[in-house]
């Protein structure tokens, strides 16, 4: 287990249920400081045994996000950088089958709850089946510039991105729309498969350490995540074609603005290039509401260099992916930039 020197701690009792423009901070921190967030599972502790069913819980207590945290100096037009330093789930989590949801629902009994043991980097489903844990956070976001969106939805503010690459080491750039940014995080998973096809991962409580920084005077329209070997932009639309249009436009803009591509070459590149496998393979899924797609900032990083590696870089791309979910679709481009 990683031990992180943190400056502050926020209890899992301090939560919000939606992201809007008028959030009040539970804590204010300086750029460079680290906060430990205690997070609930997505059911807020209402499901603890296999006798607890999703049809019997309070659905108004879903996807709590711990916070919000205001970062001093964050102003509209900036980017708030939230670096996931460490994620520490507790030792048990749950998954459920929800009546009416998922591609196999007509072939199964529902509701059903399964409890998983999470220990020593492994998730134990039953006596025969175990698999590696991959802790991540599903809800990560900041205050909006107008509308109020429940934590079950994704948008330009972030929200329920449910990106299973949002584990330790991920650096998430969020566009600041209100003073302080007003960051909150929740919906931890011990593991989550591509598409989360039964609508839950291994839902689990735990702690996540977030280090904050600011990128002054520049921002993307949508959240964008920096990994060790790639950039993962996100955006939101109501349907697949709209999501595809957004992801193609923004991924092409990245290549044109940051890597000197012509728009014609960017278009072709996004159709033909691919990304080698990595420890955190690229995937995006939508838990509910809208369809994430793609966008990323074209500006200098907090560490003083372009977030897209302008100059000596190799660039590769995973073609558009999509998952059907509640008649919504996810599209993404995963742009991997590796310095050489």
Residue, then its C-alpha position, 0 to 999 in steps of 0.5 A: x500500500x502506498x503511503x501518501x503525505x496529504x495535507x487535508x482529509x474530507x470525510x465521506x459524509x461531506x458529499x454532493x449529489x449533483x454538479x451545478x454552478x453554485x457549489x459551496x466548498x467543504x475545503x479550500x486548498x493551495x495549488x500543489x496540496x494533496x487531499x485525501x477524499x473518503x468516498x462511498x460506494x455508488x449505493x452509499x452503503x445501502x447494499x452490503x449483503x447479497x440479501x440487499x437488492x437494488x430495487x429496495x434502496x433509495x435511488x436518490x442516494x446514488x453516486x455521491x461525490x465527496x467534496x467539493x474542494x476549492x483551489x485558491x487562484x482557480x478562475x474561469x478560463x483556467x484548467x484544474x489539474x487533479x492528479x490521482x496519487x493513490x486509490x485505496x479501496x476497502x476489502x469488499x465490494x458489490x455488483x448488481x443486476x438491475x431489472x430492465x438494464x443490460x444486454x442479457x437482462x431478458x435471460x437472467x434473474x434480476x435483481x441479484x446482488x453479488x459481494x466480492x472480496x478485495x484483498x492483496x490486489x485481487x478481486x475474488x468473485x467466488x471460490x473458482x473465479x478471481x481477477x486482478x483489481x484495478x481501482x478507479x474512480x467513476x465520478x470526477x468533476x467541477x462546478x458547471x457554468x449554468x446547468x445542474x447535472x446529477x452525478x449519474x451524468x457526464x458533461x463538460x464539467x466531468x461528472x460520471x465519466x466512468x473511465x477505468x483509466x482514472x486510477x493511480x497516476x492519472x492526471x485529469x485536466x478539468x475546465x474551470x467554470x466557477x471560482x475555485x473550480x469546486x472539485x468533487x470525486x466518488x463512485x470508486x470501483x475495485x474493477x470495471x469491465x469495458x462497457x460495464x454491461x450490467x451497469x455496475x463495476x465492483x462498487x466499493x468505498x475507499x480513499x483517494x488521494x488527489x494532488x491539485x495544480x492549476x494551468x492558468x489562462x487556458x483550458x479545454x472545452x471537455x475534461x482530458x486525462x494525461x496518462x504515462x503514454x497517452x492522452x484521453x480526451x472526453x466530451x458529451x453528446x446525446x447520440x452516437x453521431x454527434x459524439x463521433x462528430x465531436x471526437x473526430x473534430x477535437x482529435x483532429x484539432x489536437x493533431x493540427x494544433x499540436x503536431x503540425x498535421x494538415x487537416x487532411x492528414x489528421x483525418x486520415x491518421x485518425x482512421x488508420x493509426x492504432x495504439x499498442x496495448x498498455x497496462x491500462x487499455x483504452x476504453x470508455x463507457x457511459x453509465x447513464x445519461x449522455x455520451x462522452x466523446x473527445x476534446x483536449x487542451x492545446x496549451x502548456x502544462x503546469x510543468x511547463x511543457x505542452x500537454x500534447x508533447x509538441x516537438x519530438x513525439x510519436x503519436x498513435x491513435x485508437x479508432x473510435x469505440x462505442x458501447x450501447x447503454x440506455x440507448x446512449x452511445x460512447x465514442x472516443x479517440x485515445x491519442x497516445x503521445x510518447x516522447x522519443 
